[in-house]
Amino acid sequence: KTTLAALVAGIGTPQAGSVRVGPADLAELDEAGARALVSILTQETHVFSGPLADDLRLAAPEATDAELLDALRTVGAGQWVDALPDGLDTPVGEGGERLDVTKVAQLALA
C-alpha cells in the first residue's frame, strides 16, 4: 500500500508499467491535473479545537459556508454535520463535539 500511495502521489516512479487513474496516466499529467484526480489521506490527521468551520478553512480560508457544506457532503459527512447543534459553528475537538475516526477522516478529506 505504501508503494502504491507513493506512486500515486508522484513521490516515485514505477520501475515498469504505468500508474493510471481511470484512463489517465499520472506520468502524463502536470501537478494540477494529478491533484484533480487523486487525494491521499494519511493515518495522521488532527482536529483543532474550535468551530468545525475553522478546521475546514485551514485548507480554504476564503470558502463560504455553502462551499464548506458542499465539500462535507461530497465526502459523505452531510448527515452527521446536519445533525450538529450549531452546524459549522459547532465546537469540535477537546471541549467540543467528539469526532470518531471516520468523521475525522471525512473532515480531513473535505
C-alpha distances in whole Angstrom, upper triangle without the diagonal:
4,6,5,6,9,10,10,12,14,14,13,15,14,16,17,17,16,13,15,16,18,21,20,19,17,19,22,22,23,22,23,22,19,19,21,18,15,15,12,12,11,13,16,18,22,25,28,31,33,34,31,32,32,28,27,30,28,26,29,32,34,33,35,35,35,32,30,31,30,26,26,27,25,22,24,25,29,30,30,31,34,35,35,38,38,35,34,36,35,34,31,29,32,35,34,32,29,26,24,20,20,22,21,18,20,22,20,19,22
4,5,5,6,9,10,10,12,11,11,13,13,15,17,18,16,14,16,17,20,22,21,19,17,18,22,21,22,20,22,22,18,18,21,19,15,14,11,12,10,12,14,17,21,24,27,30,32,33,30,31,31,27,26,29,26,24,28,31,33,32,35,35,35,32,30,31,30,26,26,28,26,23,25,26,30,31,31,31,35,35,35,39,38,36,34,36,35,34,30,29,31,35,34,32,29,26,24,20,21,23,21,18,21,22,19,19,22
4,5,5,6,9,10,11,9,8,10,9,12,13,14,13,11,14,16,19,21,19,17,15,16,19,19,20,19,22,21,17,18,21,18,15,15,13,14,13,15,17,20,24,27,30,33,35,36,33,34,33,29,29,31,28,26,29,32,35,34,37,37,37,33,32,33,32,28,29,30,27,25,27,29,32,34,33,34,37,38,38,42,41,38,36,39,38,37,34,32,34,38,37,35,33,30,28,24,24,26,24,21,23,25,22,21,24
4,5,5,6,8,10,10,9,10,9,12,13,13,11,9,11,12,15,17,16,14,12,14,17,17,19,17,20,18,15,16,18,15,12,13,11,13,13,15,18,20,24,27,30,33,35,35,32,32,32,29,27,29,28,25,28,31,33,32,35,35,34,31,30,31,29,26,26,27,24,22,25,27,30,32,31,32,35,36,36,40,40,37,35,37,37,36,33,32,34,38,36,34,32,29,27,23,22,25,23,20,21,23,20,19,22
4,5,5,6,9,9,9,11,12,15,16,16,14,10,12,12,16,18,16,15,12,14,17,17,17,16,17,17,13,13,16,14,10,10,7,10,10,12,15,16,20,23,26,29,31,31,28,29,28,25,24,26,24,21,24,27,30,28,31,31,31,28,27,28,26,23,23,25,22,19,22,24,27,29,29,29,32,34,33,37,36,33,31,34,33,33,29,28,31,34,33,31,29,26,24,20,20,22,20,17,18,20,17,16,19
4,5,5,6,5,6,8,10,13,15,15,13,11,13,14,18,19,17,15,12,13,16,16,16,14,17,17,13,14,17,15,12,12,10,12,11,14,16,18,21,24,27,31,32,33,30,30,29,26,25,27,24,22,25,28,30,29,33,33,33,30,28,30,29,25,26,27,25,22,25,27,30,32,32,32,35,36,36,39,39,36,33,36,35,34,31,30,32,36,35,34,31,28,27,23,23,25,22,19,21,22,19,18,21
4,5,5,6,5,6,7,10,12,12,9,7,10,11,15,16,14,11,9,10,13,13,14,13,16,15,11,13,16,14,11,12,11,14,14,17,19,21,24,27,30,34,35,35,32,32,32,28,27,28,26,24,26,30,31,30,34,34,34,30,29,31,29,26,27,28,25,23,26,28,31,33,33,33,36,38,38,41,41,37,35,38,38,37,34,33,36,39,38,36,34,31,29,26,25,27,25,21,23,24,21,19,23
4,5,8,8,9,10,14,14,13,10,7,8,9,12,14,12,10,7,9,12,12,13,11,13,12,9,10,12,10,8,9,8,12,13,16,18,19,23,25,28,32,33,33,29,29,29,26,24,26,24,21,23,27,28,27,30,31,30,27,26,28,26,22,24,25,21,20,23,25,28,30,30,30,33,35,35,38,38,34,32,35,35,34,32,31,34,37,35,34,32,28,27,24,23,24,23,19,20,22,18,16,19
4,6,8,10,12,15,17,16,13,10,12,12,15,17,14,13,9,11,13,12,12,10,12,12,8,9,12,11,8,8,7,11,12,15,16,17,21,23,25,29,31,30,28,27,27,24,22,23,21,18,21,24,26,25,28,29,29,25,25,26,25,21,23,24,21,20,23,24,27,30,30,29,32,34,34,37,36,33,30,33,33,32,30,29,32,35,34,32,31,27,26,23,22,23,21,18,19,20,17,15,18
4,5,7,10,13,15,14,12,10,12,13,16,17,14,11,8,8,11,10,10,9,12,12,9,10,13,12,10,12,11,14,15,19,19,21,24,26,29,32,34,34,31,30,29,27,25,26,24,21,23,26,28,27,31,32,32,28,28,30,28,24,26,28,24,23,27,28,31,34,33,33,36,38,37,41,39,36,34,36,36,36,33,32,35,38,37,36,34,31,30,27,26,27,25,22,23,24,20,19,21
4,7,10,13,15,16,14,12,15,16,19,20,17,15,12,11,15,14,13,12,15,15,12,13,17,16,13,14,12,15,14,18,18,20,23,26,28,32,33,34,31,31,30,27,26,27,24,22,24,27,29,29,32,34,34,30,29,31,30,26,28,30,27,25,28,29,32,35,35,34,37,39,38,41,40,37,35,37,37,36,33,32,34,38,37,36,34,31,30,26,26,28,25,22,24,24,21,20,23
4,7,9,12,13,11,11,14,16,19,20,17,14,11,10,14,14,15,14,17,17,14,16,19,17,15,16,15,17,17,20,21,23,26,29,31,35,37,37,35,34,33,30,29,30,28,25,28,31,33,32,36,37,37,33,32,34,33,29,31,32,29,27,30,32,35,38,37,37,40,42,41,44,43,40,38,40,40,39,36,35,37,41,40,39,37,34,32,29,29,30,28,25,27,27,24,23,26
4,6,9,10,8,9,12,15,18,18,15,12,10,8,12,13,14,14,18,17,14,16,19,17,16,18,17,20,20,23,24,26,29,32,35,38,40,40,37,37,36,33,32,33,31,28,30,33,35,34,38,39,38,35,34,36,34,31,32,34,30,29,32,34,37,39,39,39,42,44,43,47,46,43,40,43,43,42,39,38,41,44,43,42,40,36,35,31,31,32,30,27,29,30,26,25,28
4,5,6,6,7,11,14,17,17,15,12,11,10,13,15,17,17,20,19,16,18,21,18,17,19,18,21,21,24,26,28,31,34,37,40,42,42,39,39,38,35,34,35,33,30,32,36,37,37,40,41,40,36,36,37,35,32,33,34,31,29,32,34,37,40,40,40,43,45,44,48,47,44,42,45,44,44,41,40,42,46,44,43,41,37,36,32,31,33,32,28,30,31,28,26,29
4,7,9,11,14,18,20,20,18,15,14,12,16,18,20,20,24,22,19,22,24,22,21,23,21,24,24,26,28,31,34,37,40,43,45,45,43,42,42,39,37,39,37,34,36,39,41,40,43,44,44,40,40,41,39,36,37,38,35,33,36,38,41,43,43,43,46,48,48,52,51,48,45,48,48,47,44,43,45,49,48,46,44,40,39,35,34,37,35,31,33,35,31,30,33
4,7,10,13,16,18,18,17,13,14,12,15,18,20,21,24,22,20,23,24,22,21,23,22,25,26,28,30,32,36,39,42,45,47,47,44,43,43,40,38,40,38,35,37,41,42,41,44,45,44,41,40,41,39,36,37,38,34,33,36,38,41,43,43,44,47,48,49,52,52,48,46,49,49,48,45,44,47,50,49,47,45,42,40,36,35,37,36,32,34,36,32,30,33
4,7,10,13,15,14,13,10,11,11,13,16,19,20,22,20,18,21,22,19,19,22,21,25,25,28,30,32,36,38,41,45,46,46,42,42,42,39,37,39,37,34,36,39,40,39,42,43,42,38,38,39,37,34,35,36,32,31,34,36,39,41,42,42,45,46,47,51,50,47,45,48,48,47,44,44,47,50,48,46,44,41,39,35,34,36,35,31,32,34,31,29,32
4,6,10,12,11,10,7,8,8,10,12,15,16,19,16,14,17,18,16,15,18,18,22,23,26,28,29,33,35,38,42,43,42,39,39,39,36,34,35,34,30,32,36,37,36,38,39,38,35,35,36,33,30,32,32,29,28,30,33,36,38,39,39,41,43,44,47,47,43,41,44,44,44,41,41,44,47,45,43,41,38,36,33,31,33,32,28,29,31,28,26,28
4,7,10,10,8,6,6,7,10,11,14,14,16,14,11,14,15,12,12,15,15,18,19,22,25,26,29,32,35,38,39,39,35,35,35,32,30,32,30,27,29,33,34,32,35,36,35,31,31,32,30,27,28,29,25,24,27,29,32,34,35,35,38,40,40,44,43,40,38,41,41,41,38,37,40,43,42,40,38,34,33,29,28,29,28,25,25,27,25,22,25
4,6,6,5,4,6,8,10,10,14,15,16,13,10,13,13,10,11,14,15,18,20,23,26,27,30,32,35,38,39,38,35,34,35,32,29,31,30,27,28,32,32,31,33,34,33,29,29,30,27,25,27,27,23,22,25,28,30,32,33,34,36,38,39,42,42,38,36,39,40,40,37,37,40,43,41,39,37,34,32,29,27,29,28,24,24,26,24,21,23
4,6,5,7,7,11,11,11,14,14,14,11,9,11,11,7,8,11,13,16,19,22,24,25,28,30,32,36,36,35,32,31,32,29,27,28,28,24,25,29,30,28,30,31,29,26,26,27,24,21,23,23,19,19,21,24,26,29,30,30,32,35,35,39,38,35,33,36,36,37,34,35,38,41,38,36,35,31,30,27,24,26,25,22,21,24,21,18,20
4,6,8,10,13,13,13,16,17,17,13,12,14,13,9,11,14,16,19,22,25,27,27,31,32,35,38,38,37,33,33,34,31,29,30,30,27,27,31,31,29,31,32,30,27,27,28,24,22,24,23,20,20,22,25,27,29,31,31,33,35,36,40,39,36,34,38,38,39,36,37,40,43,40,38,37,33,31,29,26,27,27,24,23,25,24,20,22
4,7,9,12,11,12,15,17,17,13,12,15,14,11,13,17,19,22,25,28,30,30,34,35,38,41,41,40,36,35,36,34,31,32,32,29,29,33,33,31,33,34,32,29,30,30,27,25,27,26,22,23,25,28,30,32,34,34,36,38,39,43,42,39,37,40,41,42,39,40,43,46,43,41,40,36,35,32,30,31,31,27,26,29,27,23,25
4,6,9,8,8,11,13,13,10,9,12,11,9,11,15,17,21,23,26,28,29,32,33,36,39,39,38,35,34,34,32,29,30,30,26,27,30,31,29,32,33,31,28,28,29,26,24,26,26,22,22,25,28,30,33,34,34,35,38,39,42,41,38,36,39,40,40,38,38,42,45,42,40,39,35,34,31,29,30,30,26,25,27,25,22,23
4,5,6,7,11,12,14,11,9,13,13,11,12,16,17,21,23,26,28,29,32,34,36,40,40,39,36,35,36,33,30,31,31,27,28,32,32,31,34,35,33,30,30,32,29,26,28,28,25,25,27,30,32,35,36,36,38,40,41,44,43,40,38,41,41,42,39,39,43,45,43,41,40,36,35,32,30,31,31,27,27,29,26,23,25
4,5,5,8,9,11,8,6,10,11,9,10,13,14,18,20,23,25,26,29,31,33,37,37,37,33,32,33,30,28,29,27,24,25,29,29,28,31,33,32,28,28,30,27,24,26,27,23,23,26,29,31,34,34,34,36,39,39,42,41,38,35,38,39,39,36,36,40,43,41,39,37,34,33,30,28,29,28,25,25,26,23,21,23
4,6,8,10,12,10,9,12,14,13,13,16,17,21,22,26,27,28,31,33,35,39,40,39,36,35,35,32,30,31,29,26,27,31,32,31,34,36,35,31,31,33,30,28,30,31,27,26,30,32,34,37,38,37,40,42,42,45,44,41,38,41,42,42,39,39,42,45,43,42,40,37,36,33,31,32,31,28,28,29,26,24,26
4,7,10,12,9,9,13,13,13,14,17,19,23,25,28,29,30,33,35,37,40,41,40,37,36,36,33,31,31,30,27,27,31,31,31,33,35,34,30,31,33,30,28,30,31,27,27,30,33,35,38,39,38,40,43,43,46,45,41,39,42,43,43,40,41,44,47,45,43,42,39,38,35,33,34,33,29,29,30,27,25,26
4,7,8,5,6,9,10,10,11,15,17,20,22,26,27,27,30,32,34,37,38,37,34,32,32,30,27,28,27,23,24,27,27,27,30,32,30,27,27,29,27,24,27,28,24,24,28,30,32,35,36,35,37,40,40,43,41,38,35,38,39,39,37,37,41,44,41,40,39,36,35,32,31,31,30,27,26,27,24,22,23
4,6,5,6,9,10,11,12,15,17,20,22,26,27,27,29,31,32,36,36,35,32,31,30,28,26,26,25,21,22,25,25,25,28,30,29,26,26,29,26,24,27,28,24,25,28,30,32,35,36,34,37,39,39,42,40,37,34,37,38,38,36,36,39,42,40,39,39,35,35,32,31,31,29,27,26,27,24,21,23
4,5,5,6,9,10,10,12,14,17,19,23,23,23,25,27,28,32,32,32,29,27,27,25,23,22,21,18,19,22,22,22,26,28,27,23,24,26,24,21,24,25,22,22,26,27,29,33,33,31,34,37,36,39,37,34,31,34,35,35,33,33,36,39,37,36,35,32,32,29,28,28,26,23,23,23,20,18,20
4,5,5,6,9,10,12,14,17,20,24,24,23,25,26,28,31,31,30,27,25,25,23,21,20,20,16,16,19,20,19,23,25,24,20,21,23,21,19,22,23,20,20,24,25,27,30,31,29,32,34,34,37,35,32,29,31,33,33,31,32,35,38,36,35,34,31,31,29,27,27,25,23,22,22,19,17,18
4,5,5,7,9,12,15,18,21,24,25,25,27,28,30,33,33,32,29,27,28,26,23,23,22,19,19,22,22,21,24,26,25,21,22,24,21,19,22,23,19,20,24,26,27,30,31,30,32,35,35,38,36,33,30,33,34,35,33,34,37,40,37,36,35,32,32,29,28,27,26,23,23,23,21,18,19
4,5,5,6,9,11,15,17,21,22,22,25,26,28,32,32,31,28,27,27,25,22,23,22,18,19,23,23,22,25,27,26,22,22,24,22,19,21,22,19,19,22,24,26,29,30,29,31,34,34,37,36,32,30,33,34,34,32,32,35,38,36,34,33,30,30,27,25,25,24,21,21,21,19,16,17
4,5,5,7,9,13,15,19,20,19,21,23,25,28,28,27,24,23,23,21,18,19,18,14,15,19,20,19,22,23,22,19,19,21,19,16,18,20,16,16,20,21,23,27,27,26,28,31,31,34,32,29,26,29,30,30,28,28,32,34,32,31,30,27,27,24,23,23,21,18,18,18,15,13,14
4,6,8,12,15,18,21,22,21,23,24,26,29,29,28,25,23,24,22,18,19,19,15,16,19,19,18,21,22,21,17,18,19,17,14,17,18,14,15,19,20,22,25,26,25,27,30,30,33,31,28,25,29,30,30,29,29,33,35,33,31,31,27,27,25,23,23,22,19,18,18,16,13,14
4,7,10,14,17,20,22,21,24,25,27,30,31,29,26,25,26,23,20,22,21,18,18,22,23,21,23,24,23,19,20,21,18,15,18,18,14,15,18,20,22,25,26,25,27,30,30,34,33,29,27,30,31,32,29,30,34,36,34,32,31,27,27,24,22,22,22,18,17,19,17,13,15
4,7,10,13,16,18,18,21,22,25,28,29,28,24,24,24,21,19,20,20,16,18,22,23,21,24,24,23,20,19,21,18,15,17,18,14,14,17,19,21,24,25,24,27,29,29,33,32,28,26,29,29,30,27,27,31,34,31,30,28,25,24,21,19,20,19,16,15,17,14,11,13
4,7,10,13,15,14,17,18,21,24,25,24,21,21,21,18,16,18,17,14,16,19,21,19,22,22,22,18,17,19,17,13,15,16,13,12,15,17,19,22,22,22,24,27,26,30,29,25,23,26,26,26,24,24,27,30,28,26,25,21,21,18,16,17,15,12,12,13,10,8,10
4,6,10,11,12,15,17,20,23,25,24,21,21,21,18,16,19,17,14,17,21,23,21,24,24,24,21,19,21,19,16,16,18,15,13,16,17,21,23,23,22,25,27,27,30,29,26,24,27,26,26,23,23,26,29,27,25,24,20,19,16,15,16,14,11,12,13,10,8,12
4,7,8,8,12,14,17,20,22,22,19,19,19,16,15,17,16,14,17,20,22,21,23,23,23,20,18,19,19,15,15,17,15,12,15,16,19,21,20,20,24,25,24,28,27,24,22,24,24,23,20,19,22,25,24,22,20,17,16,12,12,13,11,8,10,11,7,7,11
4,5,7,11,14,17,20,22,23,20,21,21,17,17,19,17,16,19,22,25,23,26,26,26,24,21,22,22,19,18,20,19,16,18,18,22,24,22,22,26,27,26,29,29,26,24,26,25,24,20,19,21,25,24,22,20,17,16,12,13,14,12,9,12,13,9,10,14
4,6,10,13,16,19,22,22,20,22,21,17,18,20,18,18,21,24,27,25,28,27,28,25,22,23,24,20,19,21,20,17,18,18,22,23,21,22,25,26,25,28,28,26,24,26,24,23,19,17,19,23,22,21,18,15,13,10,11,13,10,8,12,13,10,12,15
4,7,10,13,16,19,20,18,20,19,15,16,19,16,16,20,22,25,24,27,26,27,25,22,23,24,20,19,22,21,18,20,19,23,24,22,22,26,26,24,27,27,25,23,24,23,21,17,15,17,21,20,19,17,15,14,11,13,14,10,9,13,13,10,12,15
4,7,10,13,16,17,15,16,15,11,13,15,13,13,17,19,22,21,23,22,24,22,18,20,21,17,16,19,19,16,17,16,20,21,19,18,22,23,21,24,23,21,19,20,19,17,14,12,15,18,17,16,14,12,12,9,11,11,7,7,10,9,7,10,12
4,6,10,12,14,12,14,13,9,12,14,12,13,16,17,21,20,22,21,23,21,18,19,21,18,16,20,20,17,19,17,20,21,18,18,21,22,19,22,21,20,17,18,17,14,11,9,11,15,14,14,12,11,12,10,12,11,8,9,12,10,8,12,13
4,6,9,10,9,11,10,7,10,12,11,13,15,16,19,18,20,18,21,19,16,17,19,17,15,18,19,17,18,15,18,19,16,15,19,19,16,18,17,16,14,14,13,11,7,6,9,12,11,11,10,9,11,11,12,10,7,10,11,8,8,12,13
4,6,9,9,11,8,6,10,11,10,13,15,15,18,18,19,18,21,20,16,18,21,18,17,20,21,19,21,18,20,21,18,16,20,20,17,18,17,16,14,13,12,9,7,6,8,11,10,11,11,11,14,14,16,13,11,13,14,11,11,15,15
4,7,8,11,9,8,12,13,13,16,17,17,20,19,20,18,22,21,18,19,22,20,18,22,23,21,22,19,20,21,18,16,19,19,15,16,15,15,13,12,10,7,6,4,6,7,7,9,10,11,14,16,17,15,12,16,16,13,14,18,17
4,6,8,7,8,11,12,12,15,16,15,18,17,17,16,19,19,16,17,20,19,17,20,22,21,22,18,19,20,17,15,17,17,14,14,12,13,10,8,8,5,6,7,8,9,7,10,12,13,16,18,19,16,14,17,17,14,15,18,17
4,5,5,7,9,10,12,14,15,14,16,15,14,12,15,16,13,14,17,16,14,18,20,19,19,16,16,18,15,12,14,15,11,12,9,9,7,5,5,4,6,9,11,11,8,9,12,13,16,18,18,15,14,17,16,12,15,17,15
4,5,5,7,9,11,13,13,13,15,13,13,11,13,13,10,11,14,13,11,14,16,15,16,12,13,15,12,9,12,13,10,12,10,8,5,6,6,6,6,9,12,13,10,9,11,11,14,15,15,11,11,13,12,9,11,14,11
4,5,5,6,9,11,10,10,11,9,10,8,11,11,7,9,12,11,11,14,16,15,16,13,14,16,14,11,13,15,12,14,11,9,5,6,8,9,10,12,15,16,13,13,15,14,17,18,18,14,13,15,13,10,12,14,11
4,5,5,7,9,10,9,11,11,11,11,14,13,10,13,15,14,13,17,18,18,19,16,17,19,17,14,17,18,15,16,13,12,8,8,10,9,10,12,14,15,13,14,16,15,18,19,19,16,14,16,15,11,12,15,12
4,6,6,8,9,10,13,12,13,12,15,14,10,13,15,13,12,16,17,15,17,14,16,18,16,13,17,18,15,17,15,13,10,11,11,10,9,10,13,15,13,13,14,13,15,15,16,13,11,12,12,8,9,11,10
4,5,6,7,8,10,9,11,10,12,10,7,10,12,9,9,13,14,13,15,13,14,17,15,13,15,17,15,18,15,13,9,11,12,12,11,13,16,18,16,15,16,14,17,16,16,13,11,12,11,7,8,10,7
4,5,5,4,7,7,9,10,12,10,8,12,13,11,12,16,16,16,18,16,17,20,19,16,18,20,18,20,17,15,11,12,14,14,14,15,18,20,18,18,19,18,20,20,20,17,15,16,14,11,11,13,10
4,6,6,10,10,13,13,16,14,11,15,16,14,14,18,18,17,20,18,19,22,21,18,21,23,20,22,19,17,14,15,16,15,14,15,18,20,18,19,19,18,20,19,19,17,14,15,15,11,10,12,11
4,6,9,9,12,14,15,12,10,14,14,11,13,16,16,15,18,17,19,22,21,18,21,23,21,24,21,19,15,17,18,18,17,17,20,23,21,21,21,19,21,19,19,17,15,14,14,11,9,10,9
4,6,5,9,11,12,10,9,12,13,11,13,16,15,16,19,17,18,22,21,18,20,23,21,23,20,18,14,16,18,18,18,19,22,24,22,22,23,21,23,22,21,19,17,17,15,13,12,12,10
4,6,9,11,13,11,10,14,15,14,15,18,19,19,22,20,20,24,23,19,21,24,22,23,20,18,14,15,18,18,18,19,22,23,22,22,23,22,25,24,24,21,19,20,18,15,15,16,13
4,6,10,11,10,10,14,14,14,16,18,19,20,22,21,20,24,23,20,22,24,23,24,20,18,15,16,19,20,20,22,25,26,24,24,26,24,27,27,26,23,22,22,20,17,17,17,15
4,7,8,6,6,10,10,10,12,15,15,16,19,17,17,20,20,17,18,21,20,21,18,15,12,14,17,18,19,21,24,25,23,22,24,22,25,24,23,20,19,20,17,15,15,15,12
4,5,5,6,9,10,11,12,14,15,17,19,17,16,19,19,16,16,19,18,19,16,14,11,13,16,18,19,22,25,25,22,22,24,22,25,25,24,21,21,21,18,16,17,17,13
4,5,5,6,9,10,11,12,14,16,17,14,13,16,16,12,13,16,15,16,13,10,8,10,13,15,16,20,23,23,20,19,21,20,23,23,22,18,19,20,17,14,16,16,13
4,5,5,6,9,10,10,12,15,15,14,12,15,16,13,12,16,16,17,15,11,10,13,15,18,19,22,25,26,22,21,23,21,24,24,22,19,20,20,17,15,17,16,13
4,5,5,6,9,10,10,13,14,13,12,16,17,14,14,18,17,19,17,14,11,14,17,19,19,22,25,26,23,21,23,21,23,23,21,18,18,18,15,14,15,14,10
4,5,5,6,9,10,11,13,11,10,14,14,11,12,15,14,17,14,11,8,12,14,15,15,18,22,22,19,18,19,17,20,20,18,15,15,15,12,10,12,11,8
4,5,5,6,9,10,11,9,7,11,11,8,9,13,12,15,13,9,8,12,13,16,16,19,22,23,19,17,19,17,19,19,17,14,15,15,12,11,13,13,9
4,5,5,6,9,10,10,8,12,13,11,12,15,16,18,17,13,12,16,17,19,19,22,25,26,23,20,22,19,21,21,18,15,17,16,12,12,14,12,9
4,5,5,7,9,9,9,13,13,11,13,16,16,19,18,14,12,16,17,18,17,20,23,25,21,19,20,17,19,18,15,13,14,13,10,9,10,8,5
4,5,5,6,5,6,9,10,8,10,13,13,16,15,12,10,14,14,16,15,17,21,22,19,16,17,14,15,15,13,10,11,11,7,7,10,8,5
4,5,5,5,4,8,10,9,10,13,14,17,17,13,13,16,17,19,18,20,24,25,21,18,19,16,17,17,14,12,14,13,9,10,13,11,8
4,6,7,8,11,13,12,13,16,17,21,20,16,15,19,20,21,20,22,26,27,24,21,21,18,18,18,14,13,15,13,9,11,12,9,7
4,6,8,11,12,11,14,16,17,20,20,16,15,19,19,20,18,20,23,25,22,19,19,15,15,14,11,10,11,9,6,8,10,7,6
4,6,8,9,10,11,13,15,18,19,15,15,19,18,20,18,20,23,25,21,18,18,14,14,14,10,9,12,11,7,10,12,10,9
4,6,6,6,9,10,11,15,15,12,12,15,14,16,14,16,20,21,18,14,14,11,12,12,9,7,10,10,6,8,11,10,9
4,6,5,6,9,10,14,14,10,11,15,14,17,16,18,22,22,19,16,16,14,15,16,13,10,13,13,10,11,14,13,11
4,6,5,6,9,12,14,11,13,16,14,17,16,19,22,22,18,15,16,14,14,16,13,11,14,15,12,13,16,16,14
4,5,5,7,10,12,9,11,14,12,14,13,15,18,18,15,11,12,10,11,13,11,8,12,13,11,11,15,15,14
4,5,5,9,9,6,7,10,9,12,11,14,18,17,14,11,12,11,13,15,13,9,12,13,11,10,14,14,12
4,6,8,9,6,9,11,11,14,14,17,20,20,16,13,15,14,16,18,16,13,16,17,14,14,17,17,15
4,6,9,7,10,12,10,13,13,17,19,18,14,11,13,13,15,17,16,13,16,18,15,15,19,19,17
4,6,5,8,9,7,10,10,13,16,15,11,8,11,11,14,17,16,12,14,17,15,14,18,19,17
4,6,9,9,7,10,11,15,17,15,11,10,13,14,17,20,19,16,18,21,19,17,21,22,20
4,6,5,5,8,11,15,16,15,11,11,14,15,18,21,20,17,18,21,18,16,20,21,19
4,5,6,9,11,15,17,16,13,11,14,14,17,19,18,14,16,18,15,13,17,18,15
4,5,8,10,13,16,16,12,11,14,14,17,19,18,14,14,17,14,12,15,16,13
4,6,9,13,15,14,11,11,14,15,18,20,20,16,16,19,17,14,17,19,16
4,6,10,12,11,8,7,11,12,15,18,18,14,14,18,16,13,17,19,16
4,7,9,8,5,6,9,11,14,17,18,14,14,17,16,13,16,19,17
4,7,7,4,4,6,7,11,13,14,11,10,14,14,11,13,16,15
4,6,5,6,6,7,10,12,14,11,10,14,14,12,13,17,17
4,5,8,7,10,13,14,17,15,13,17,18,16,17,20,20
4,7,8,11,14,17,19,17,16,19,20,18,19,23,22
4,6,9,13,15,17,14,14,17,17,15,17,20,19
4,6,10,13,14,11,11,15,15,13,16,18,18
4,7,10,11,9,9,13,14,12,15,18,17
4,7,8,6,6,9,10,9,12,14,14
4,6,5,6,9,10,11,12,14,15
4,5,5,6,9,10,10,12,14
4,5,5,6,9,10,11,12
4,5,5,6,9,10,10
4,5,5,6,9,10
4,5,5,6,9
4,5,5,6
4,5,5
4,6
4
